[in-house]
Amino acid sequence: MEFDFEKLDEQTRYRLLTNFIGPRPIALVSTRSAAGHNNAAPMSFFNVFSHEPAIIALGIQPRMDGREKDTMANIRRTGEFVVNMVDMALAEAMLVCGLGFETEVDEMEKSGLQPVACNKIDAAFAAQSPCAFECRVDHLIEYPRRVIVLGEVVHMHVHRHCLDDEGRYVEPQNYQPIARLHADNYISSDRQFELKAPAIHNFMPAD
């Protein structure tokens, strides 16, 4: 089958992209509201794109009625946000945060997440998250139905048991983030395996 993306409607493009590009890691994004309470919402249009500078990207669309989501409004106002990674222990809380509460509702409180003050930005991260990234906005790329947020990581919080004894690499049996596939289907990273490149002489590896 062939699909001409220049002729497809928005929902068909979304379905095809999210069905076939996966798994996509989940960012539980926490921000500070104008009233001073915590906001948290899951985003599956998310990934890391650079280490120098340390840049992660979020894709945030408006609500179904066209209003800007609280997360995006808070990011515009403060220029700051936190990405909390999600594992199975946080899965239910993540889903609660995504229910679309009104602006004055504190999603972290509703979901039972314990807020902890960040080190470098005016926001809170979830204590239960295996790792969290404090970010400052580097750039906003505006589209009619989507804003691409490029954020620079300025600080990171990691549960000690998620790292090896030297604190350098992830312990795969302890850090097992979940990711989204399509519709309500998710996947856990509890089945990990190594793949090593074959030894081929005079071969220039790709990036």
Backbone bond lengths (Angstrom), bond angles and torsions (degrees), N, CA, C in turn:
res aa  C-N    CA-C-N  psi(-1)  N-CA   C-N-CA  omega(-1)  CA-C   N-CA-C  phi
1 M - - - 1.469 - - 1.516 110.08 -
2 E 1.302 115.56 149.39 1.462 122.05 179.86 1.523 108.80 -124.01
3 F 1.361 116.33 142.40 1.454 121.35 -179.33 1.522 109.41 -131.16
4 D 1.322 116.41 120.06 1.458 122.29 178.77 1.528 107.90 -89.30
5 F 1.333 117.00 102.57 1.462 120.75 -175.11 1.527 112.35 -66.86
6 E 1.317 117.25 -18.65 1.466 119.03 177.54 1.521 111.95 -77.47
7 K 1.327 117.02 -8.81 1.464 120.85 -179.43 1.524 113.00 -118.14
8 L 1.324 118.02 -9.18 1.457 121.17 -176.53 1.528 111.17 -79.13
9 D 1.342 115.90 151.93 1.462 120.63 173.92 1.522 109.81 -77.39
10 E 1.323 116.13 166.25 1.464 122.42 -173.56 1.527 112.56 -58.82
11 Q 1.328 117.71 -46.64 1.455 120.47 -176.39 1.518 112.71 -66.99
12 T 1.330 117.47 -34.20 1.462 119.80 177.33 1.520 110.57 -68.60
13 R 1.327 117.62 -40.87 1.467 120.65 176.24 1.523 110.31 -60.57
14 Y 1.333 115.78 -44.83 1.464 120.25 179.80 1.524 110.60 -59.62
15 R 1.326 116.45 -47.32 1.459 120.86 -177.86 1.521 111.33 -60.37
16 L 1.323 117.12 -46.00 1.462 120.43 -178.38 1.532 111.55 -66.97
17 L 1.324 116.88 -43.85 1.463 119.96 -178.60 1.523 111.52 -64.22
18 T 1.333 116.40 -47.69 1.460 119.14 -174.86 1.526 112.36 -77.87
19 N 1.326 118.33 -21.93 1.459 121.04 176.26 1.520 111.58 -73.48
20 F 1.322 116.72 -34.66 1.460 119.42 -171.52 1.526 114.61 -107.22
21 I 1.326 117.73 -21.91 1.462 119.72 176.79 1.522 108.08 -98.93
22 G 1.303 115.23 99.28 1.452 119.61 -176.44 1.514 110.36 -172.73
23 P 1.284 117.29 166.04 1.469 126.14 2.39 1.527 112.50 -73.86
24 R 1.336 115.48 149.66 1.463 121.25 179.22 1.530 108.14 -110.64
25 P 1.337 117.88 124.94 1.471 119.30 -179.47 1.525 110.73 -61.88
26 I 1.312 114.94 152.46 1.463 121.22 -178.09 1.520 109.28 -102.17
27 A 1.317 116.05 127.19 1.455 121.67 172.23 1.524 108.01 -102.33
28 L 1.314 117.22 115.64 1.462 120.26 170.25 1.525 105.68 -88.33
29 V 1.319 115.96 101.01 1.465 121.76 -170.24 1.526 109.86 -90.64
30 S 1.321 115.92 121.86 1.461 120.56 177.12 1.526 110.23 -110.60
31 T 1.328 114.45 139.13 1.460 122.48 -178.53 1.525 108.99 -140.09
32 R 1.330 115.72 173.20 1.465 121.60 177.29 1.527 108.93 -105.78
33 S 1.326 117.03 129.91 1.463 120.77 -179.88 1.527 110.23 -79.35
34 A 1.335 114.63 167.07 1.465 119.31 178.85 1.524 111.07 -62.75
35 A 1.342 116.91 -29.18 1.465 121.36 179.34 1.517 112.05 -82.82
36 G 1.329 117.33 -6.24 1.451 120.76 175.20 1.514 115.97 98.63
37 H 1.345 118.37 3.59 1.458 118.41 178.80 1.525 110.93 -98.73
38 N 1.325 115.33 172.97 1.462 121.13 -175.84 1.525 111.35 -86.03
39 N 1.312 114.36 138.52 1.468 121.42 173.66 1.521 106.94 -118.98
40 A 1.322 116.74 141.27 1.467 120.45 177.44 1.520 109.00 -144.95
41 A 1.333 116.04 136.68 1.460 121.16 -179.58 1.524 109.52 -151.66
42 P 1.341 117.37 140.44 1.461 120.43 178.77 1.520 112.02 -82.10
43 M 1.333 116.04 142.60 1.460 123.49 176.99 1.524 108.51 -132.21
44 S 1.334 117.10 126.90 1.462 119.19 177.35 1.529 112.37 -105.89
45 F 1.335 117.21 -0.14 1.461 120.82 167.61 1.536 105.84 -93.31
46 F 1.331 115.24 84.56 1.464 120.36 -169.02 1.525 109.85 -158.83
47 N 1.347 115.68 142.51 1.459 120.20 171.87 1.532 109.69 -172.36
48 V 1.349 115.44 175.04 1.465 121.78 175.50 1.522 108.04 -97.63
49 F 1.336 116.57 140.57 1.460 119.99 -175.58 1.522 114.07 -125.91
50 S 1.314 117.36 -9.86 1.462 119.08 -179.23 1.516 108.91 -162.84
51 H 1.359 115.51 150.66 1.466 119.13 173.02 1.525 111.46 -109.65
52 E 1.342 117.73 -15.49 1.463 120.96 179.44 1.521 109.97 -143.11
53 P 1.342 116.63 90.24 1.463 127.56 2.10 1.529 111.79 -73.31
54 A 1.334 116.34 165.09 1.464 121.67 -179.15 1.526 109.25 -80.03
55 I 1.336 116.14 98.04 1.462 121.56 -173.25 1.517 110.84 -117.36
56 I 1.329 115.34 128.22 1.454 120.70 168.82 1.521 108.35 -116.58
57 A 1.326 116.27 157.39 1.462 121.13 -175.88 1.516 110.86 -126.29
58 L 1.329 115.21 140.92 1.459 123.07 173.88 1.518 108.09 -121.69
59 G 1.318 116.83 143.62 1.466 121.58 171.07 1.514 108.04 -113.20
60 I 1.332 117.36 114.28 1.473 121.38 -173.78 1.528 109.28 -119.91
61 Q 1.330 115.87 121.43 1.459 120.76 177.58 1.519 109.17 -101.96
62 P 1.342 118.82 163.63 1.468 120.67 178.94 1.524 111.63 -73.04
63 R 1.327 115.79 173.34 1.463 121.06 173.76 1.531 109.59 -64.73
64 M 1.318 115.60 168.17 1.466 120.48 -178.93 1.523 111.71 -59.97
65 D 1.354 117.48 -31.20 1.471 120.29 -179.64 1.528 112.54 -85.96
66 G 1.335 117.23 4.14 1.459 121.34 176.57 1.511 114.69 96.08
67 R 1.339 117.42 -11.95 1.467 119.88 179.32 1.527 110.86 -70.88
68 E 1.311 115.76 148.97 1.456 119.90 178.08 1.522 109.70 -69.97
69 K 1.337 117.03 138.79 1.450 120.79 178.61 1.522 110.60 -68.81
70 D 1.342 115.41 151.78 1.458 120.34 -179.29 1.525 111.70 -57.46
71 T 1.334 116.65 -39.66 1.468 120.20 179.46 1.521 110.68 -56.42
72 M 1.333 116.38 -46.66 1.464 119.95 -177.94 1.522 110.91 -67.81
73 A 1.319 117.22 -41.23 1.467 120.47 178.81 1.528 110.61 -61.60
74 N 1.328 116.87 -41.46 1.459 120.43 179.46 1.526 111.49 -67.69
75 I 1.323 116.69 -39.56 1.472 120.54 178.39 1.522 110.25 -63.73
76 R 1.316 117.17 -41.96 1.480 119.92 178.02 1.526 110.54 -61.65
77 R 1.325 116.80 -42.68 1.455 120.31 -174.64 1.524 112.54 -72.94
78 T 1.342 116.91 -42.76 1.461 120.48 -173.08 1.532 113.70 -99.20
79 G 1.333 116.47 -24.84 1.465 119.88 -174.89 1.513 112.99 70.53
80 E 1.353 117.12 21.49 1.463 121.28 -175.22 1.522 110.72 -140.79
81 F 1.330 116.13 151.63 1.465 121.07 174.95 1.527 109.03 -165.49
82 V 1.331 114.99 164.27 1.459 122.24 177.08 1.515 109.36 -120.66
83 V 1.323 117.21 136.30 1.455 122.12 169.94 1.517 108.11 -102.47
84 N 1.333 115.78 113.16 1.456 122.41 174.73 1.523 107.81 -98.08
85 M 1.332 117.56 122.16 1.452 120.05 177.09 1.529 109.70 -75.10
86 V 1.328 115.50 151.58 1.466 121.40 -171.78 1.521 110.12 -117.28
87 D 1.339 115.76 127.51 1.468 120.36 171.20 1.534 108.12 -115.43
88 M 1.332 117.02 -174.16 1.461 119.79 -175.92 1.525 111.94 -60.75
89 A 1.318 117.24 -34.04 1.461 120.27 -179.80 1.526 112.05 -64.64
90 L 1.341 117.13 -25.06 1.467 121.35 -179.65 1.522 112.84 -100.86
91 A 1.321 118.28 -0.59 1.461 121.02 -171.48 1.528 112.39 -58.26
92 E 1.320 117.14 -47.53 1.468 119.35 -177.85 1.527 111.06 -66.01
93 A 1.332 117.15 -42.86 1.468 120.42 178.27 1.525 110.45 -61.47
94 M 1.334 116.81 -39.50 1.461 121.00 177.57 1.523 111.08 -59.18
95 L 1.331 116.72 -43.45 1.465 120.63 179.65 1.520 111.68 -65.91
96 V 1.329 117.05 -37.94 1.473 120.68 176.84 1.522 110.02 -62.25
97 C 1.328 116.86 -43.75 1.475 120.85 179.81 1.522 111.70 -61.88
98 G 1.329 117.74 -24.69 1.461 120.95 -178.09 1.518 114.93 -90.15
99 L 1.333 117.96 10.32 1.462 120.42 -175.18 1.526 113.81 -76.54
100 G 1.304 118.97 -8.47 1.472 120.37 175.53 1.513 113.60 82.38
101 F 1.327 116.37 47.25 1.460 120.81 177.98 1.528 110.64 -67.44
102 E 1.321 115.19 161.43 1.458 119.78 175.99 1.532 110.31 -71.87
103 T 1.328 115.52 165.91 1.463 122.18 -169.73 1.521 113.77 -56.98
104 E 1.332 117.80 -36.55 1.467 119.70 -174.24 1.531 113.55 -78.72
105 V 1.327 118.19 -4.69 1.462 121.65 -177.78 1.528 110.84 -85.06
106 D 1.326 116.55 135.49 1.467 123.29 176.45 1.532 107.57 -90.48
107 E 1.332 116.49 103.63 1.465 120.30 -176.41 1.527 112.77 -66.40
108 M 1.315 117.71 -31.57 1.461 119.48 178.52 1.528 110.74 -64.94
109 E 1.321 116.24 -39.79 1.459 120.31 176.90 1.530 110.74 -66.84
110 K 1.325 116.16 -44.90 1.466 121.00 -179.04 1.527 112.00 -60.39
111 S 1.320 116.68 -36.58 1.462 121.19 -174.38 1.518 113.38 -91.20
112 G 1.322 117.66 -5.35 1.452 121.07 -179.65 1.515 114.46 83.06
113 L 1.327 117.45 13.60 1.455 120.52 177.99 1.533 109.76 -79.33
114 Q 1.313 116.30 140.72 1.465 121.74 -179.75 1.518 109.71 -92.67
115 P 1.339 118.15 113.14 1.462 119.83 -179.55 1.520 112.04 -77.72
116 V 1.328 115.21 139.25 1.464 122.23 175.85 1.527 107.39 -127.24
117 A 1.319 116.61 132.69 1.467 120.49 -178.50 1.527 110.83 -62.16
118 C 1.330 115.28 136.82 1.462 120.44 178.31 1.527 110.94 -72.39
119 N 1.311 115.68 163.47 1.462 121.40 179.99 1.516 113.38 -81.19
120 K 1.361 116.45 -39.25 1.462 119.42 -170.14 1.521 114.62 -121.16
121 I 1.332 117.86 -9.67 1.456 119.69 -179.74 1.523 109.52 -129.82
122 D 1.342 116.01 163.42 1.464 121.20 -179.62 1.528 109.33 -89.63
123 A 1.315 115.44 76.72 1.460 122.62 177.31 1.520 106.64 -159.32
124 A 1.338 116.21 176.89 1.460 120.93 178.53 1.520 109.36 -125.22
125 F 1.323 115.78 147.13 1.457 119.93 172.63 1.524 108.71 -108.06
126 A 1.318 116.60 163.23 1.456 121.60 -178.39 1.523 109.50 -85.25
127 A 1.315 117.15 122.89 1.459 121.00 -178.96 1.517 111.89 -59.40
128 Q 1.335 117.25 -30.30 1.462 120.87 -177.49 1.518 113.44 -77.17
129 S 1.317 117.62 -14.78 1.464 119.94 -178.03 1.524 110.33 -69.82
130 P 1.343 118.29 134.17 1.467 119.93 -179.93 1.521 112.97 -60.79
131 C 1.325 116.85 -31.46 1.466 120.20 173.48 1.516 109.36 -156.03
132 A 1.311 115.18 150.20 1.465 121.18 -177.78 1.517 109.20 -141.58
133 F 1.334 114.96 143.25 1.460 122.45 -176.75 1.528 109.88 -115.31
134 E 1.323 116.80 118.51 1.464 120.62 172.24 1.529 108.28 -80.31
135 C 1.320 116.69 130.10 1.472 120.78 -173.89 1.525 111.83 -131.45
136 R 1.328 114.56 146.94 1.462 121.84 168.42 1.523 108.05 -115.75
137 V 1.317 116.09 140.98 1.461 120.73 -177.68 1.518 110.18 -63.35
138 D 1.309 115.56 128.40 1.458 121.80 174.23 1.522 110.50 -96.43
139 H 1.330 115.88 -40.39 1.467 119.84 -176.51 1.521 109.57 -162.50
140 L 1.318 116.11 144.98 1.461 122.65 172.86 1.525 108.67 -115.49
141 I 1.322 115.85 126.50 1.462 121.57 176.99 1.525 107.45 -107.55
142 E 1.314 116.49 115.38 1.463 121.83 -171.21 1.530 111.76 -96.30
143 Y 1.343 114.29 129.53 1.459 122.43 170.24 1.528 107.37 -125.48
144 P 1.335 118.31 161.50 1.465 119.00 -178.68 1.522 114.28 -56.87
145 R 1.343 117.90 -37.21 1.457 120.67 -176.81 1.537 112.58 -121.07
146 R 1.306 117.99 21.88 1.458 120.03 -177.95 1.526 109.18 -167.42
147 V 1.323 116.19 141.07 1.463 121.23 170.29 1.521 107.26 -117.85
148 I 1.322 115.94 126.49 1.452 121.10 174.09 1.527 107.25 -92.74
149 V 1.316 115.75 117.34 1.468 121.81 -178.92 1.520 108.72 -101.01
150 L 1.317 116.07 118.33 1.459 120.95 172.83 1.523 107.45 -99.78
151 G 1.330 115.82 119.24 1.453 120.27 -177.95 1.513 111.34 -120.17
152 E 1.330 116.51 138.69 1.462 120.57 176.48 1.522 109.50 -93.11
153 V 1.312 116.46 127.75 1.463 121.67 178.19 1.526 108.88 -74.15
154 V 1.333 115.90 124.00 1.467 120.40 -179.70 1.526 112.26 -111.81
155 H 1.327 116.79 -13.38 1.460 120.23 178.41 1.523 108.41 -162.35
156 M 1.347 116.26 151.63 1.461 120.86 -178.72 1.528 109.69 -137.03
157 H 1.339 115.82 138.40 1.453 123.02 175.79 1.527 108.21 -113.58
158 V 1.335 117.82 130.21 1.464 121.60 -178.28 1.520 109.56 -134.88
159 H 1.327 117.09 133.29 1.459 120.47 171.58 1.530 108.79 -64.56
160 R 1.327 116.36 130.94 1.468 120.47 -173.56 1.521 112.86 -56.88
161 H 1.330 118.32 -36.72 1.462 120.10 -176.01 1.534 112.47 -71.40
162 C 1.324 116.86 -9.45 1.470 119.83 178.25 1.526 112.38 -80.59
163 L 1.337 117.41 -9.32 1.454 121.77 -178.14 1.522 110.74 -115.68
164 D 1.331 115.70 157.36 1.461 120.54 177.11 1.527 110.68 -70.52
165 D 1.336 116.59 179.40 1.467 120.75 -174.60 1.525 112.75 -60.67
166 E 1.333 116.85 -31.36 1.466 120.86 179.97 1.535 111.86 -84.24
167 G 1.321 117.30 -7.54 1.465 120.50 -179.20 1.507 113.68 71.05
168 R 1.341 117.09 26.81 1.454 120.76 -176.53 1.524 113.47 -106.96
169 Y 1.314 117.01 -41.67 1.459 120.38 -173.97 1.526 111.05 -124.06
170 V 1.322 114.29 154.69 1.459 121.03 179.47 1.530 110.71 -65.85
171 E 1.332 115.45 141.54 1.454 121.53 168.69 1.531 106.89 -88.69
172 P 1.335 118.30 105.86 1.471 120.19 -171.57 1.523 113.78 -62.35
173 Q 1.332 117.51 -24.60 1.456 118.36 179.12 1.531 111.99 -77.11
174 N 1.339 116.38 -14.85 1.466 120.75 -178.49 1.522 113.47 -108.89
175 Y 1.323 117.28 -31.97 1.472 119.37 178.31 1.519 108.45 -107.12
176 Q 1.336 114.89 105.70 1.462 121.36 -177.12 1.521 109.67 -133.79
177 P 1.334 116.89 77.43 1.466 119.59 -179.79 1.519 111.38 -65.87
178 I 1.329 115.32 152.10 1.459 119.61 173.86 1.519 108.78 -98.04
179 A 1.313 115.86 160.22 1.463 121.63 -179.33 1.517 108.76 -141.19
180 R 1.313 115.24 159.24 1.456 120.51 -177.92 1.522 110.61 -95.52
181 L 1.323 114.60 140.39 1.456 121.15 173.07 1.521 107.81 -102.18
182 H 1.322 119.06 -102.36 1.459 121.76 -179.91 1.527 109.59 -127.13
183 A 1.322 115.62 150.19 1.470 122.47 -179.61 1.533 109.03 51.65
184 D 1.337 117.88 -123.63 1.468 121.51 -179.72 1.519 112.12 -99.02
185 N 1.299 117.82 24.44 1.461 122.17 -178.28 1.530 110.35 -99.11
186 Y 1.334 115.23 131.31 1.450 122.61 -179.38 1.523 109.09 -127.37
187 I 1.314 116.15 169.61 1.458 121.21 179.07 1.522 108.49 -140.53
188 S 1.322 115.63 145.61 1.460 121.31 176.62 1.522 109.44 -105.83
189 S 1.326 115.70 150.08 1.468 120.27 -179.34 1.526 111.60 -94.12
190 D 1.347 116.38 35.58 1.460 119.62 -178.88 1.531 112.85 -81.88
191 R 1.321 117.36 -6.50 1.463 120.28 175.23 1.525 107.66 -115.86
192 Q 1.323 115.83 93.41 1.457 121.14 -177.27 1.524 109.79 -111.92
193 F 1.319 115.77 149.20 1.463 120.26 178.63 1.517 108.72 -148.27
194 E 1.331 115.63 158.83 1.459 121.60 -179.71 1.519 110.42 -96.24
195 L 1.321 115.64 141.62 1.461 122.83 170.34 1.514 107.19 -127.32
196 K 1.317 117.19 121.08 1.457 121.35 179.67 1.524 109.65 -110.61
197 A 1.324 115.59 139.03 1.461 120.82 -179.26 1.531 110.18 -65.36
198 P 1.334 116.98 142.14 1.471 119.31 177.45 1.522 111.16 -69.19
199 A 1.306 116.28 152.71 1.465 121.75 179.06 1.523 108.58 -81.89
200 I 1.329 116.47 105.62 1.459 121.89 178.84 1.531 107.63 -124.12
201 H 1.323 117.30 122.64 1.449 121.46 -177.78 1.536 110.89 -73.12
202 N 1.338 114.78 149.36 1.464 121.66 176.93 1.517 112.04 58.18
203 F 1.316 114.94 38.03 1.463 120.42 -178.89 1.508 109.56 -118.18
204 M 1.332 117.59 128.57 1.452 122.75 179.74 1.532 108.17 -98.16
205 P 1.343 118.73 109.95 1.478 119.72 -177.63 1.514 111.44 -68.03
206 A 1.329 115.86 150.10 1.456 121.68 175.88 1.513 109.32 -78.88
207 D 1.330 118.21 165.39 1.453 122.43 176.93 1.524 109.17 -66.85
